[in-house]
Amino acid sequence: MSAQIVPPLAAGDLERAAQRDAMEQVIVVDGADLATGVAGKLEAHRDGDLHRAFSILVFNAEGELLLQRRADSKYHFAARWSNTCCGHPRPGESTPMAAGRRLKEEFGIRVPLAERDELVYRAEDAGTGLIEHEYLHIFHGVYAGDPRPDPTEIGAWRWMAPVAIRRALQLHPDWFTPWFHILVGRVLPD
């Protein structure tokens, strides 16, 4: 299946998305994922603060992974292909609850999610200078059907078999987010 392009944004949608990002807060953590404070989402990514985050991998019955191409308007790593969904729990919100919330916000779907792994990674976006430094909780889920993506978050989507994902990562590594390379190497089934 080829990529499904998400219809373009209305002018006011980009401004609302930027305002939403500017208001969001993340949970700053230590290397054991113990909360040490709170920071603005953009501030944490500018300063490279280690903060709690999650990545979701949603598969279909054929074992294909639902991928998204991040919207062109994303504040970092824009227009790159990545796993189904990523995000940050808000202060006072559990990570599993946040994962379900963001999957619904980004893709318009709800699925049972199971946490499968954790890791810490750091990656700098050369285009923006922003830094991903995250204590990442990795969730898996299964979904049948087509998603309803939010165009402020997602520019395109597709289902893709793990073998094709690995081949695409080898041929075009710069098309993908840095954390997706890590996820594929660590948790994507063969």
Summary of the structure (lengths in Angstrom):
residues: 190
radius of gyration: 15.6
end to end distance: 19.6
largest distance: 44.2
contacts: 600
relative contact order: 0.22
helix: 29%
strand: 34%
